[in-house]
Amino acid sequence: MVTGPRLGLRQSQSLVMTPQLQQAIRLLQMSASELIEFVDQELEANPLLERDESGGEGSLNEAMGNTDDRSEEVLSVVDPVDEQSEASMDIDDGLTENDPGYDTMGDALGSTTGGDLPFLGGGNFGDILPNLEQTLSEAEDLRRHLEGQMNMTAMVPADRLIGKALIDSLDDSGYMSADLGALADQLGTGIEDIEAVLVVLQGFDPAGIFARDLKECLALQLRDRDRYDPAMEALIEHLDHLAKRDFNGLKVLCGVDTEDLREMIAEVKALDPKPGLRFEISVSQTVIPDVIMTPIPDGGWRVELNAETLPRVLVNNQYYAELTAPGGSKEQKYFVAEKFQTATWLVRALEQRATTILKASTALVGKQDAFFRKGVQYLKPLILRDIAELTGLHESTISRVTTNKFMSTPRGIYELKYFFSQGIARTDGGEATSAEAVRHRIRQLIDDESVDAILSDDRIAELLRKYGTMVARRTVAKYREKLKIPSSVQRRRQKNSTL
């Protein structure tokens, strides 16, 4: 066998993921707020891009045609983007199915710099007036709140150092997460010094802070209310009996009657088991639907894109012509050509994204027509392949375009992923029932059960089979746990144990 270098030709096919194609795929799975943020960044970085202020909110919907969705024929949506662009967005990269309002204030507030003010004698105070962001109050976090209280105490410097370490060891709920012995070794002091400072800090606001477990947290709050008497101490020490609703045992342990125990339990329920979370800073996000679905007079549905979630941008061709006029440097022409290509791609990618969302949403409405008319019990089983076949797109594209996208319907706002559900066979051999409809039926059966007839998982499975749905007991248990519904034993104990 002869070995050595030689030349040869070989043909092969491979998928090349260009940067623009990768960005187009990311655009598909962006939520509305993420897309607006991305477009704002592009507007700042690209001088050839400008926001479309023409107010043509319905142009894209009109171009793609909003029609009656009573049948699957409505999927023949007009695509304003050529076939090559759509093909570039619809690829199979091996990903699987598992793989709200953003307001831009812009110039609406006006400028606060320069200009005469109509008050205070018309003097110019523009340079000293704060921006809007500077006038917002800063939320106080838990550690800053505790450090402020510690600074008001007469602690010696060594104790302040220990106190600072204890504050830093708190978790978000306000509990001690550090071992006191390890902390003492780290600070080079005795554990009795740590415990002495801890007692002082446990008297800080909010009550219950610096507890090492739930019992200590509740006890600290009761001491703060001067309600930690021997009976209440016995109740706190036996919280496991309270969780089991063993009221008779608690009356014996606490030495109280039924009325006193009822009042004690009400006091415990009024306490805060996680006092540190009241300082948690969270921003609630409002869900803004990407698609709006409304009924039309002849009995069908109108599906259209929400103009508020469609950032509209244009390429400034006039500015591009000025920048590419003869006389510019080579570097300038290269920069302008690159920005022009990026701007053109973004406009086309946004159109393609909107087209794909509308196609998938229209197909979903057509498949789930019975759900919108009659309710969740009529939700049909649906998988990504079903919508992919209707729209001519790939399953991975449908997976991306239905992630973090919401539809406003006459029955409420739903994520597009909600309409995909596994099918469960029927006993009569008819069309399968969706898993979501089965979960809804399980909840209905449990809500309607009486105190004397608590339904076991076996009994629920038997009733579902009677209604025509073939489901096993373990499936009922799995769906019940997903709905966060207690077992039949726990439900019976809760309904029978009255105080």
C-alpha positions in Angstrom: 0.0 0.0 0.0 1.4 3.3 -1.1 1.1 6.3 1.2 1.7 9.9 0.4 0.0 13.2 -0.3 -2.4 13.5 -3.2 -5.1 15.8 -4.6 -8.7 14.9 -4.9 -12.2 16.5 -5.4 -15.2 15.7 -3.3 -18.8 17.1 -3.3 -20.8 17.4 -0.2 -23.8 19.4 1.1 -23.8 21.2 4.4 -25.8 23.9 6.2 -23.9 27.1 6.7 -25.3 29.3 9.5 -24.4 32.9 8.5 -24.5 35.6 11.2 -27.6 37.1 9.7 -29.4 33.7 9.6 -28.5 33.1 13.3 -29.8 36.6 14.2 -33.0 35.9 12.2 -33.6 32.7 14.2 -33.1 34.6 17.4 -35.6 37.2 16.3 -38.2 34.5 15.8 -38.1 33.4 19.5 -37.8 36.9 21.0 -40.7 38.1 23.1 -42.4 41.5 22.3 -40.4 43.4 24.9 -37.1 41.8 23.9 -37.7 42.6 20.2 -38.5 46.3 21.0 -35.3 46.5 23.0 -33.3 44.9 20.2 -34.7 47.3 17.6 -34.0 50.3 19.8 -30.4 49.2 20.1 -30.2 48.8 16.3 -31.7 52.3 15.8 -28.9 53.7 18.0 -26.1 51.8 16.3 -27.2 52.2 12.7 -27.5 55.8 11.2 -29.4 54.5 8.1 -32.2 53.1 10.2 -35.1 55.3 11.3 -38.4 54.6 13.1 -41.5 54.6 10.9 -43.8 57.3 12.2 -46.2 57.1 9.3 -48.8 55.4 11.5 -49.5 52.6 9.0 -50.4 50.2 11.7 -52.6 48.0 9.7 -50.5 47.8 6.6 -48.8 44.5 7.4 -52.1 42.9 8.5 -53.8 44.1 5.3 -50.9 42.8 3.2 -51.2 39.3 4.7 -55.0 39.3 4.6 -57.2 38.8 7.7 -59.9 36.4 6.8 -62.5 34.1 8.3 -60.8 31.3 10.1 -63.6 28.8 10.2 -61.6 26.4 8.0 -58.0 25.5 7.3 -58.2 27.3 3.9 -57.4 30.6 5.7 -53.8 29.6 5.8 -53.1 30.9 2.3 -51.7 34.1 3.7 -50.0 36.5 1.4 -46.3 36.7 2.2 -44.7 40.1 1.5 -41.2 38.5 1.7 -39.8 36.5 -1.1 -39.4 32.7 -0.9 -35.6 32.9 -0.4 -36.1 35.0 2.8 -38.7 32.5 4.2 -36.5 29.6 3.4 -33.6 31.2 5.3 -35.8 31.5 8.3 -37.2 28.0 8.2 -34.4 25.5 8.9 -33.9 22.4 10.9 -31.0 22.7 13.3 -32.0 19.8 15.5 -33.7 21.9 18.2 -36.8 20.5 19.9 -39.9 21.9 21.3 -38.4 22.3 24.8 -35.3 23.8 23.4 -45.4 42.2 28.5 -45.4 46.2 28.0 -42.4 48.1 27.0 -43.0 51.8 26.8 -40.4 54.0 25.1 -40.9 57.6 26.3 -38.7 59.1 23.7 -39.2 62.7 23.2 -42.6 62.8 24.7 -41.2 64.2 27.9 -39.4 67.0 26.1 -36.0 68.3 26.9 -35.1 69.6 30.4 -32.0 71.4 29.3 -32.0 75.0 28.2 -35.0 77.2 27.4 -36.8 79.7 29.7 -39.1 78.3 32.3 -42.6 79.9 32.6 -42.2 80.3 36.3 -39.7 81.8 38.8 -39.4 84.9 36.7 -38.5 83.1 33.5 -35.0 82.3 34.6 -33.0 79.5 32.9 -32.7 76.6 35.3 -32.4 73.9 32.7 -28.8 73.0 33.7 -29.7 72.3 37.3 -33.0 70.5 37.0 -32.7 66.7 37.5 -33.6 64.2 34.8 -36.7 62.1 35.3 -34.6 59.1 36.4 -32.9 61.2 39.1 -36.3 62.1 40.7 -37.3 58.5 41.3 -36.9 57.2 44.8 -34.5 54.4 45.4 -36.0 51.4 47.0 -34.3 50.4 50.3 -33.1 46.8 50.3 -33.0 44.6 53.4 -29.3 44.9 54.2 -29.2 48.7 53.9 -32.3 48.8 56.2 -30.6 46.7 58.8 -27.3 48.5 58.6 -29.1 51.8 59.2 -30.6 50.4 62.4 -27.2 49.0 63.5 -25.6 52.4 63.1 -28.2 53.8 65.6 -27.1 51.4 68.3 -24.3 51.9 70.8 -22.2 48.9 69.6 -18.5 48.8 70.0 -16.5 48.5 66.7 -15.8 44.8 67.2 -19.5 44.1 67.6 -20.3 46.2 64.5 -17.9 44.1 62.5 -19.7 41.0 63.7 -23.1 42.6 63.0 -22.0 43.4 59.4 -20.9 39.8 58.9 -24.3 38.5 60.2 -26.2 40.9 57.9 -24.2 39.7 54.9 -25.0 36.1 55.8 -28.8 36.7 55.5 -30.7 35.1 52.7 -33.4 36.8 50.7 -36.1 35.6 53.2 -34.3 37.1 56.2 -33.0 33.8 57.6 -29.5 33.1 58.9 -27.7 31.1 56.3 -24.3 30.9 57.9 -23.0 28.5 60.6 -22.3 30.6 63.7 -19.3 28.4 64.7 -17.7 28.8 61.2 -18.4 32.6 61.3 -16.7 32.8 64.7 -13.6 31.1 63.4 -13.5 33.3 60.4 -13.7 36.5 62.5 -11.3 35.2 65.1 -13.7 35.5 68.0 -15.8 33.4 70.3 -19.2 32.0 69.4 -20.6 33.6 72.6 -19.8 37.0 71.1 -21.5 36.1 67.8 -24.6 34.9 69.7 -24.7 38.1 71.8 -24.7 40.3 68.7 -27.2 38.1 67.1 -29.7 38.6 70.0 -29.4 42.4 69.5 -29.9 42.1 65.7 -33.0 39.8 66.2 -34.7 42.8 67.8 -34.4 44.9 64.6 -37.3 45.6 62.3 -38.8 43.7 60.6 -39.7 41.3 63.5 -38.6 37.8 62.8 -35.4 38.7 61.1 -32.2 36.8 61.7 -34.1 33.6 62.6 -32.4 30.2 62.1 -35.6 28.3 61.3 -39.3 28.8 61.0 -40.1 28.2 64.7 -37.6 30.8 65.8 -38.9 33.3 63.2 -42.5 32.9 64.4 -41.4 33.1 68.1 -39.5 36.3 67.5 -42.6 37.9 65.9 -44.8 36.7 68.8 -42.3 38.1 71.4 -42.4 41.4 69.5 -46.2 41.4 70.0 -45.9 40.3 73.6 -47.9 37.1 72.8 -45.3 34.4 73.4 -46.8 32.8 76.5 -46.4 29.1 77.4 -49.5 28.0 75.4 -48.2 29.8 72.3 -44.7 28.4 72.9 -46.2 24.9 72.9 -48.1 25.6 69.7 -44.9 26.8 67.9 -42.9 23.8 69.2 -45.5 21.5 67.7 -46.1 23.0 64.2 -46.1 19.5 62.8 -49.3 18.9 64.6 -50.8 22.1 63.1 -49.7 21.0 59.6 -51.5 17.6 60.2 -54.5 19.5 61.5 -54.3 17.5 64.7 -56.4 20.0 66.7 -57.3 17.6 69.5 -53.7 16.8 70.1 -52.8 20.5 70.1 -55.4 21.3 72.7 -53.9 18.8 75.0 -50.3 20.0 74.4 -51.2 23.6 74.8 -53.6 23.2 77.6 -56.3 25.3 76.0 -59.9 24.8 74.9 -61.2 25.0 71.3 -61.9 28.7 71.3 -58.5 29.6 72.6 -56.8 27.3 70.1 -58.8 28.9 67.2 -57.5 32.3 68.3 -53.9 31.1 68.6 -53.9 29.6 65.2 -55.4 32.8 63.7 -52.5 34.7 65.3 -49.9 32.3 63.8 -51.5 32.6 60.4 -51.2 36.4 60.6 -47.4 36.2 61.0 -44.9 36.5 58.2 -42.8 33.4 57.7 -40.4 35.2 55.3 -40.0 38.7 56.7 -37.1 39.6 54.4 -39.1 39.3 51.2 -41.0 42.5 51.9 -37.8 44.3 50.8 -37.6 42.3 47.6 -37.5 44.6 44.6 -39.5 43.1 41.8 -40.9 44.7 38.6 -44.1 43.2 37.3 -44.3 42.7 33.6 -47.5 43.3 31.8 -48.3 40.7 29.1 -49.0 42.5 25.8 -50.5 40.1 23.2 -48.6 39.7 19.9 -51.8 38.5 18.1 -55.4 39.8 18.5 -58.3 37.4 17.7 -61.8 38.8 17.5 -65.1 37.3 16.2 -66.6 38.6 12.9 -70.3 38.9 12.2 -70.6 35.8 9.9 -69.4 33.5 12.7 -65.7 33.3 11.9 -62.6 34.8 13.6 -60.4 37.7 12.6 -56.7 37.1 13.4 -54.4 40.1 13.2 -51.1 41.3 14.6 -51.0 43.7 17.5 -49.6 46.9 16.1 -48.2 47.8 19.6 -45.8 44.9 19.4 -44.6 45.5 15.8 -41.6 47.8 15.8 -41.6 49.5 12.4 -38.3 50.7 10.9 -37.3 52.1 7.6 -34.1 52.5 5.7 -33.2 56.1 5.0 -32.3 55.9 1.4 -31.8 59.6 1.0 -29.2 59.7 3.7 -27.6 56.6 2.1 -27.4 58.4 -1.2 -25.7 61.4 0.4 -23.2 59.2 2.2 -22.3 57.3 -1.0 -21.9 60.3 -3.1 -18.5 60.6 -4.9 -15.7 62.0 -2.8 -15.9 59.8 0.2 -13.1 57.7 1.6 -12.8 54.0 1.2 -13.4 53.4 4.9 -16.5 55.6 4.8 -18.0 53.7 1.8 -17.3 50.3 3.5 -18.9 51.5 6.7 -22.0 52.8 4.9 -22.4 49.7 2.7 -22.2 47.5 5.8 -24.8 49.5 7.7 -27.1 49.6 4.6 -26.9 45.9 4.3 -27.7 45.4 8.0 -30.6 47.9 7.9 -32.1 46.2 4.8 -31.8 42.8 6.4 -33.5 44.0 9.6 -36.5 45.4 7.8 -37.0 42.2 5.9 -36.4 40.0 9.0 -39.0 41.9 11.0 -41.5 41.5 8.1 -40.7 37.8 7.9 -41.1 37.4 11.7 -44.5 39.1 11.6 -45.6 36.9 8.7 -44.6 33.7 10.4 -46.3 34.6 13.7 -49.5 35.4 11.8 -49.3 32.2 9.8 -48.9 30.0 12.9 -51.6 31.9 14.9 -54.1 31.6 12.0 -53.4 27.9 11.8 -53.8 27.5 15.6 -57.2 29.3 15.6 -58.4 27.1 12.8 -57.4 23.9 14.6 -58.8 25.0 18.0 -62.1 26.6 16.8 -64.1 24.4 19.2 -62.1 25.6 22.2 -62.8 29.3 21.5 -66.5 28.6 21.0 -67.2 26.1 23.8 -64.4 26.0 26.4 -61.3 24.2 27.5 -63.0 20.8 27.5 -63.1 21.0 23.7 -59.4 21.7 23.4 -58.0 19.4 20.7 -54.7 17.5 21.0 -52.1 19.3 18.9 -48.4 18.9 18.2 -45.9 21.1 16.3 -46.0 18.8 13.3 -49.7 19.5 12.7 -49.1 23.3 12.4 -45.9 22.8 10.5 -47.8 20.8 7.8 -50.5 23.4 7.6 -48.1 26.4 7.2 -45.4 24.7 5.2 -42.8 25.6 7.9 -40.5 23.4 9.8 -41.3 22.2 13.4 -38.4 24.0 14.8 -39.7 27.3 13.3 -43.1 26.7 14.8 -41.5 25.9 18.2 -39.6 29.2 18.1 -42.5 31.3 16.8 -44.9 30.1 19.5 -42.5 30.6 22.4 -43.1 33.8 24.5 -45.8 34.8 22.1 -49.3 35.6 23.4 -52.8 35.8 21.7 -55.7 37.9 23.0 -58.9 35.9 22.5 -62.5 36.2 23.7 -61.6 33.7 26.4 -58.6 35.6 27.7 -54.9 35.9 26.8 -53.0 32.7 26.2 -49.5 31.8 25.3 -49.4 30.1 21.9 -47.7 27.1 23.5 -50.9 26.6 25.5 -52.7 25.3 22.5 -50.3 22.4 22.0 -51.3 19.3 24.1 -50.8 15.6 24.0 -53.8 13.4 23.0 -55.4 10.8 25.2 -57.3 8.0 23.5 -61.1 7.6 24.0 -62.8 4.4 25.0 -65.3 4.6 22.1 -62.5 4.9 19.5 -63.4 8.5 18.7 -61.1 11.5 18.3 -58.5 11.8 21.1 -59.0 14.2 24.0 -56.3 16.7 24.8 -54.4 16.4 28.1 -55.4 19.9 29.1 -59.1 19.0 28.8 -58.5 16.0 30.9 -56.8 18.1 33.6 -59.7 20.5 33.5 -62.2 17.6 34.0 -60.2 16.3 36.9 -60.3 19.6 38.6 -64.1 19.8 38.1 -64.6 16.4 39.6 -62.6 17.3 42.7 -64.2 20.7 43.1 -67.7 19.0 43.0 -66.9 16.2 45.5 -68.7 16.2 48.8 -67.2 15.7 52.3 -68.7 12.3 52.5 -67.5 11.2 49.1 -63.9 12.1 48.5 -62.7 10.8 45.2 -59.6 8.6 45.1 -57.4 8.6 42.0 -58.8 5.2 41.1 -62.3 6.5 41.3 -61.4 9.6 39.2 -59.9 7.3 36.5 -63.0 5.2 36.6 -65.3 8.2 36.1 -63.1 9.5 33.3 -63.4 6.2 31.5 -67.1 6.4 32.0 -67.1 9.7 30.2 -65.1 8.1 27.4 -61.5 9.0 28.2 -59.0 6.2 28.6 -56.7 7.2 31.4 -54.8 5.2 34.1 -54.7 5.9 37.8 -51.0 7.0 37.7 -51.9 9.5 35.0 -54.6 10.9 37.2 -52.1 11.2 40.0 -49.6 13.0 37.8 -52.2 15.5 36.5 -53.5 16.1 40.0 -50.0 16.9 41.3 -49.4 19.2 38.4 -52.6 21.0 39.4 -51.3 21.2 43.0 -54.3 19.3 44.3 -53.7 17.3 47.5 -54.3 13.5 47.6 -57.7 12.1 48.6 -56.3 11.3 52.1 -55.2 14.9 52.6 -58.4 16.4 51.2 -60.5 14.1 53.5 -58.5 15.2 56.5 -58.8 18.9 55.6 -62.6 18.7 55.1 -63.2 16.5 58.2 -60.9 18.3 60.6 -62.9 21.4 61.6 -62.0 23.5 64.6 
